[in-house]
Structures are given as structure tokens and as C-alpha cells.
Amino acid sequence: MSDLGTVLRITGRKDMKRIAVVANDVAMPGEKGLGRLYYFSELLAANGFDVELITADFQHWEKQYRSQEKMEESRKNAPFRITFLHELAYTKNVEPKRILSYRLLAKNAAKHLSAHEYDLIYALVPDNHLAATAGQYAKSRCIPFVTDVEDLWPEAMRMVLDIPVVSDILFSYFTVNAKKAYSLADAVVGSSDEYRDEPLKYGINVPKKKTVYVGNDLQKFDSSVKEFSGSVVKPDGEFWVTYAGTIGTSYDLFTFVEAAGKIAAQGRNEIKYLILGDGPQRPELEAAAKKTGADIRFPGFLPFGEMAVYLVQSDVTLNSLVEKAPQSIVSKIGDYLAAGKPMINTGLNKEFCAKVETDGFGINVHPGDADVLAKAILSLADDPSSCRRMGEIARTIAQTQFNRAQTYLGIIDMIRELL
């Protein structure tokens, strides 16, 4: 059970409002992936709601089915009910079989929802079809429906497959269902202002709106750093620049590797580069890194606590995105800020660029320009006082704007208003 405190297992008391949290991809404790909706479900239960988390039996980040033992263990340990619905397995993030998988999941969700009664439905976008299905159920029962926009589909998928006409046809499935989900919503929660206002792109003005950053569990971050403090040893005199996350097409990591090579060519061997995580482009990126002469390390996908220690031990964090990336304020930002280090941001999202500059916790760099990125890294390496100042600001922002234990209470207040 999490640090939210001891919560009695919910059994469906009649005086409790019943909420279904519907999301295709939710990491259970101890699993690889994003557990934000699991945390939110815990918080709802801790605040007196009868919660059912409805998700899939297929673990998206592992690309494999959960075992019956793991699913039963998750149900047993959660302070709320969990329902695992069947969906088809797929092997790639962008492939036709994933669409078929989500169609089956939406079909199974419709059956499950129709057999139960709820007072409010809270659905994650994406998956758009699953959210639309949840919204249709809510409207059929005349209960409030809330969409939580965490990513933009099909925009994100076009980073992998962008073929004229072909992509339009393939991805129209996501567009149609996005419109349907937003048109049914009584409220929308966005992980940025841009995502909050996504329905407006379709001419849909959802009555209630709220921006709540994905953020992180700051207490968990700090306790994990303490627990794993001995797992990472940083030699004296080294200056670490660290990226954590997926090694894929949306992330400007080849420019990072190129910049590292340019810095190494200047004899700045004290600067080390860490790329935490895994992804489809890792072999190619590792091959490119070997040609640079720079000390670029690939620790791989790490347990959360070890990843957190790496961030705290680092001197600079890198929010790396390519020019056309649709991402806004991504999930890793909460952990970066919690580490209390200056950030170099290569994303072009206007909202986040403005935040980096206005709040003063980092430097914005245009993606794809290795010379400018190298200059930014060197400017921080040569200015310890600015690093300290930016790091202190970052930690304060993490505490006041990205700490889920506080910021997610705003969503619960909105839910109470809807009920």
C-alpha cells in the first residue's frame, strides 16, 4: 500500500459514491510504466469514494499479459477494486494490431460497465475509443463523465508513421473517438493547458476544465532516494548530464550524443552523459555514442528508486524532444524537478518553454542543434552558482506545483462539485 496512509479496503458501502476510473495502460506497484491512475485511485479511496479501477490484462510497457497470480496480488493489495479486462497482445506501439486490441478492450469495457452502477466515470485519454465507450455509458445513465487528457492521439503516433493518406486513414479511428469522448464530457482534466484545451480544437467547449500536471509522488521520490542512496556512486570531479525515459523517435537523443562528442573534442572529459531507460532506438543510439569519444553511459531501464538516485546525483537533467514532438509537459518533468537540478529543455511546446524561462529552473534549446546544446551544457558546467539557483527553484516548483498529494486534490474537489 502506498504512503497515502492506511485505507480500509472498499467493499461498496451504500453511502459512498461509486467512481469508475477507466484507463487502458496503468502500471501496478512494482511494474514497469506509469502508475499515475493507480495513485489517483488510491487518493480517491482515501477521500471516501468507492473506487473501481478498470484496466487491461495486457501490460503495455512490458508488452506481455499479466499473470493470474500478479493480477490477484494487485487486487489483494489495493485499497480499491481492480478489474482487468481482456485485450489483444501487440508488439509495437504503432501497428494495426494495437487498434484491434483497443477495439476489443472497448467492447469488453462496454459489457462490464453495463452490468454495474456508478455515480461518476473518470476516463483517461488515450485510449480514445475506451474513453468514448465510458462516456457513452455515463450519458446512458445520466451521470457525470470526466476525461483526463494525458497524451494526444493520433498526433503522437504520427511521429512514428506519417505517410500521406495512409496515416490519415489509419489514424481516423483515433480522431473520431477523440471527438466523441470530448463531446460527452462534463469536465476535462489536462496535464497541461494545451491538453486541457484539446477539445476546443474540435469545436467542443467542455463545461468544466482544470490543468493538473502529471507530477509525481514527492514523498515516494524522497523516500526512494533515501532507500537506494548507496546504489549509485558518483566519482568526485564528474559532471553528469542525464536523460531518463524512452529511447525512441520522439526524443532528440541523437543530437544529445552529437553534442557530447563536440564537448569531448574540447577535452572536457569530466562531463559524463547518462541515458536512463530503454526503447526501440537504443541499439542505434549506442552505436552512434561509441563513435563520439565521449563518456556516454546507458544504465538501461532501472527501478524507480535507482532512477531517482541517478537524477539527484546528476548536475543537469535533459528534457529531450524532437522538433515535431506533440508532447507538452511530460510525466518525467515531476521527477526532474524533484531532483532539484537545472534542466535543459529541447521541446518546443510554447507553454513549457515559457514555464522554463519564467520560473527560471532551466534553459531552452532548439532541438536538432548539437552546437547550441553543447554550448548550453558547457555554460552550466562552468557556472556552479547558476546551477545551484536553478536547482533550488526546480525543487520549489516540484513541491508547489507537481506534488500529486496536493495538486490532485483539485481534481477531487471538481469531482465533488459534479456529484
Residue pairs with C-beta under 8 A, 6 or more apart in sequence:
1 7
1 42
1 77
1 79
2 29
2 39
2 42
2 217
2 220
3 217
3 219
3 220
3 223
4 42
4 43
4 46
4 405
5 46
7 42
7 45
7 46
7 79
8 79
9 78
9 79
9 80
10 16
10 45
10 50
10 51
10 79
10 80
10 81
12 18
12 50
13 50
16 48
16 49
16 50
17 49
17 50
17 119
17 120
17 419
18 49
18 50
18 51
18 52
18 117
18 118
18 119
18 120
19 44
19 49
19 50
19 51
19 52
19 118
19 119
19 120
19 121
19 122
19 415
20 51
20 52
20 54
20 113
20 116
20 118
20 120
20 121
20 122
20 134
21 37
21 40
21 41
21 44
21 51
21 52
21 53
21 54
21 122
21 123
22 54
22 55
22 109
22 121
22 122
22 123
22 124
22 130
22 131
22 134
23 37
23 53
23 54
23 55
23 123
23 124
23 130
24 55
24 56
24 60
24 87
24 102
24 105
24 124
24 126
24 127
24 130
25 33
25 34
25 55
25 56
25 60
25 61
25 124
25 127
26 33
26 34
26 35
26 37
26 38
26 53
26 55
27 33
27 34
27 35
27 38
27 59
27 61
28 35
28 38
28 66
28 70
28 74
29 35
29 38
29 74
29 77
31 59
31 61
31 62
32 59
32 61
32 62
32 301
33 59
33 60
33 61
33 62
34 61
34 331
36 150
36 214
36 331
36 404
37 53
37 55
37 124
37 148
38 53
38 78
39 217
39 404
39 408
40 122
40 404
40 408
40 411
41 51
41 53
41 78
41 80
42 78
42 79
42 80
43 404
43 405
43 408
43 409
43 412
44 51
44 80
44 412
44 415
45 51
45 79
45 80
46 79
47 409
47 412
49 415
50 80
51 80
51 81
52 80
52 81
52 82
52 83
52 116
52 118
53 78
53 80
53 81
53 82
53 83
54 83
54 85
54 109
54 112
54 113
55 82
55 83
55 84
55 85
56 84
56 85
56 86
56 87
56 105
57 65
57 66
57 71
57 84
57 85
57 86
57 87
58 64
58 65
58 66
58 86
58 87
58 88
58 89
58 90
58 101
59 65
59 66
63 89
63 90
63 91
64 89
65 89
66 74
66 84
71 82
71 84
74 82
75 81
75 82
83 112
85 105
85 108
85 109
85 112
86 104
86 105
86 108
87 101
87 102
87 104
87 105
87 108
88 97
88 100
88 101
88 104
89 101
90 97
90 98
90 101
91 97
92 98
93 157
93 160
93 248
94 157
94 160
94 161
96 170
99 170
99 173
102 127
102 129
102 130
103 129
105 127
105 129
105 130
106 127
106 129
106 130
106 132
106 133
107 133
109 130
109 133
109 134
110 133
110 136
110 137
113 121
113 133
113 134
113 137
114 137
117 141
118 138
118 141
118 143
119 143
119 144
119 419
120 138
120 143
120 144
120 145
120 146
120 415
120 418
120 419
121 134
121 135
121 137
121 138
121 143
121 144
121 145
121 146
122 146
122 148
122 415
123 130
123 131
123 134
123 135
123 145
123 146
123 147
123 148
123 181
124 130
124 131
124 147
124 148
124 150
125 131
125 147
125 148
125 149
125 150
125 151
125 153
125 178
125 181
126 150
126 151
126 153
126 174
127 153
128 153
128 174
128 175
128 177
128 178
128 180
128 181
129 173
129 174
129 177
131 147
131 177
131 181
132 177
132 178
132 180
132 181
132 184
134 145
134 181
135 145
135 147
135 180
135 181
135 183
135 184
135 185
136 180
136 184
138 144
138 145
138 184
139 145
139 184
144 186
144 187
144 415
144 418
144 419
145 184
145 185
145 186
145 187
146 185
146 186
146 187
146 188
146 189
146 414
146 415
146 418
147 181
147 182
147 185
147 187
147 188
147 189
147 206
148 188
148 189
148 190
148 191
149 188
149 189
149 190
149 191
149 195
149 196
149 198
150 191
150 195
150 214
151 195
151 327
152 195
152 198
152 326
153 171
153 174
153 178
154 167
154 171
154 174
154 175
155 326
156 250
156 326
156 327
157 171
157 174
158 167
158 171
158 326
159 249
159 250
159 322
159 324
159 325
159 326
160 249
161 167
161 170
178 198
178 202
179 202
179 204
182 188
182 198
182 199
182 202
182 204
182 206
183 202
183 204
185 199
185 206
186 206
186 207
186 208
186 418
187 206
187 207
187 208
187 209
187 210
187 414
187 418
188 196
188 198
188 199
188 206
188 208
188 209
188 210
189 196
189 209
189 210
189 211
189 212
189 411
189 414
190 196
190 197
190 198
190 209
190 210
190 211
190 212
191 211
191 212
191 213
191 214
191 328
191 329
191 331
192 211
192 213
192 328
192 329
192 349
192 351
192 352
193 211
193 351
194 328
194 349
194 351
195 211
195 328
196 209
196 210
196 211
197 209
199 205
199 206
208 414
208 417
208 418
210 410
210 411
210 414
212 407
212 408
212 410
212 411
213 329
213 333
213 334
213 401
213 402
213 407
214 329
214 330
214 331
214 333
214 334
215 334
215 401
215 402
215 403
215 404
215 407
215 408
216 331
216 334
216 335
216 338
216 398
216 402
216 403
216 404
217 403
217 404
217 405
218 334
218 338
218 398
218 399
218 402
218 403
218 404
218 405
219 405
220 304
221 308
221 335
221 338
222 338
224 304
224 305
224 308
224 309
225 305
225 308
225 309
225 312
227 305
228 303
228 305
228 306
228 308
228 309
229 309
231 305
231 306
231 309
232 306
232 309
232 310
232 313
234 240
234 313
237 270
238 270
238 271
238 272
239 270
239 271
239 272
239 315
239 316
239 381
240 272
240 273
240 274
240 310
240 313
240 314
240 315
240 316
241 260
241 271
241 272
241 273
241 274
241 314
241 315
241 316
241 317
241 318
241 344
241 377
242 273
242 274
242 275
242 276
242 310
242 311
242 314
242 316
242 317
242 318
243 251
243 253
243 256
243 274
243 275
243 276
243 277
243 317
243 318
243 320
244 276
244 277
244 307
244 310
244 311
244 317
244 332
244 335
244 336
245 251
245 276
245 277
245 320
245 330
245 332
246 277
246 278
246 279
247 253
247 275
247 277
247 278
247 279
247 280
247 281
247 282
247 285
248 279
248 280
248 281
249 280
249 281
249 322
250 321
250 322
250 325
250 327
251 320
251 321
251 322
251 325
252 320
252 321
252 322
252 323
252 346
252 367
252 368
253 275
253 281
253 285
253 320
254 285
254 288
255 320
255 346
255 367
255 368
255 369
255 370
255 373
256 273
256 275
256 318
256 320
256 373
257 273
257 285
257 288
257 289
257 292
257 294
257 296
258 288
258 292
258 370
259 370
259 371
259 373
259 374
259 377
260 271
260 273
260 289
260 292
260 294
260 296
260 374
261 291
261 292
261 293
261 294
261 370
262 370
262 371
262 374
263 271
263 294
263 374
263 377
263 378
264 271
264 292
264 293
264 294
264 295
265 293
268 378
268 381
269 295
270 381
271 294
271 295
271 377
271 378
271 381
272 295
272 296
272 297
273 294
273 295
273 296
273 297
274 296
274 297
274 299
274 310
274 314
275 285
275 296
275 297
275 298
275 299
276 299
276 300
276 301
276 302
276 307
276 310
277 300
277 301
277 302
278 300
278 301
282 298
285 298
286 298
289 296
289 298
299 310
302 310
307 335
308 335
308 338
308 339
311 317
311 335
311 336
311 338
311 339
311 341
312 339
312 340
312 341
314 339
314 341
315 341
315 342
315 380
315 381
315 387
316 341
316 342
316 343
316 344
316 377
316 380
316 381
316 387
317 336
317 339
317 341
317 342
317 343
317 344
318 343
318 344
318 346
319 330
319 332
319 333
319 336
319 343
319 344
319 345
319 346
319 347
319 352
319 362
320 346
320 347
320 367
321 327
321 330
321 346
321 347
321 348
321 349
321 367
322 367
322 368
323 348
323 366
323 367
323 368
325 347
325 348
325 367
327 347
327 349
328 349
328 351
328 352
329 349
329 351
329 352
329 355
333 352
333 402
334 398
334 402
334 404
336 343
336 394
337 343
337 361
337 394
337 395
337 397
337 398
337 402
338 395
338 398
338 402
339 394
339 395
340 391
340 392
340 394
340 395
340 398
341 387
341 390
341 391
341 394
342 361
342 362
342 363
342 380
342 386
342 387
342 390
342 391
342 394
343 356
343 361
343 362
343 363
343 390
343 394
344 362
344 363
344 365
344 373
344 376
344 377
344 380
345 352
345 353
345 356
345 362
345 363
345 364
345 365
346 364
346 365
346 366
346 367
346 373
347 353
347 367
348 366
348 367
353 364
356 362
356 363
356 364
357 364
359 393
359 397
360 389
360 390
360 393
361 390
361 391
361 393
361 394
361 397
362 390
362 394
363 376
363 379
363 380
365 372
365 373
365 376
366 372
380 386
380 387
400 406
401 407
